[in-house]
Amino acid sequence: MGVLPGLLLTMLVDGRSFGAQTFRTVFSGDIAVLALVVSAAIGLFFGIYPALRAARLNPIEALRHE
């Protein structure tokens, strides 16, 4: 969801002058894909790992300890 707004913002800001500063922006598809893959991997790991640990618990024992 963040790649499209990032691309649009890059296109909007590129070549604009703010004060005495002219902004030059570059959007790299490789970096966007890398960011998506890394964030998906982190999200899957930290979502699936605790769920697998919880699935192995005996429900009666898990409820008894709380």
C-alpha positions as CSV (number, residue, x, y, z in Angstrom):
1,M,0.0,0.0,0.0
2,G,2.9,2.3,0.5
3,V,4.6,1.8,-2.9
4,L,2.0,3.6,-5.0
5,P,1.9,6.7,-2.7
6,G,5.7,6.7,-2.7
7,L,5.8,6.6,-6.5
8,L,3.2,9.4,-6.8
9,L,5.0,11.6,-4.2
10,T,8.3,11.0,-6.0
11,M,6.8,12.1,-9.3
12,L,5.1,15.1,-7.6
13,V,8.2,16.4,-5.9
14,D,10.8,15.7,-8.7
15,G,12.1,18.9,-10.1
16,R,10.2,21.2,-7.8
17,S,12.0,24.1,-6.1
18,F,11.4,24.8,-2.4
19,G,13.2,28.0,-1.5
20,A,16.7,27.9,-3.0
21,Q,16.7,24.0,-3.1
22,T,15.6,22.0,-6.2
23,F,14.6,18.5,-5.4
24,R,15.7,15.6,-7.6
25,T,14.0,12.3,-6.8
26,V,14.5,8.8,-8.2
27,F,12.2,5.9,-7.7
28,S,13.9,2.5,-7.9
29,G,11.6,-0.5,-8.6
30,D,14.3,-2.9,-7.3
31,I,14.3,-1.1,-3.9
32,A,10.5,-1.1,-3.7
33,V,10.4,-4.8,-4.4
34,L,13.1,-5.5,-1.9
35,A,11.2,-3.5,0.8
36,L,8.0,-5.4,0.0
37,V,9.7,-8.8,0.3
38,V,11.5,-8.0,3.5
39,S,8.4,-6.5,5.2
40,A,6.3,-9.5,4.0
41,A,8.8,-12.0,5.4
42,I,9.0,-10.2,8.7
43,G,5.2,-10.0,8.9
44,L,4.8,-13.7,8.1
45,F,7.5,-14.8,10.5
46,F,6.2,-12.8,13.5
47,G,2.6,-13.8,12.7
48,I,3.0,-17.5,12.0
49,Y,5.7,-18.4,14.6
50,P,3.6,-17.4,17.6
51,A,0.5,-19.0,16.1
52,L,2.3,-22.3,15.6
53,R,3.6,-22.2,19.2
54,A,0.0,-21.5,20.4
55,A,-1.4,-24.3,18.3
56,R,0.9,-26.8,20.0
57,L,-0.4,-26.0,23.5
58,N,-3.0,-28.0,25.2
59,P,-6.0,-25.7,25.5
60,I,-6.9,-26.8,29.1
61,E,-3.3,-26.3,30.3
62,A,-3.0,-22.9,28.5
63,L,-6.2,-21.6,30.2
64,R,-5.3,-23.0,33.6
65,H,-2.0,-20.9,33.7
66,E,-3.8,-17.6,33.3
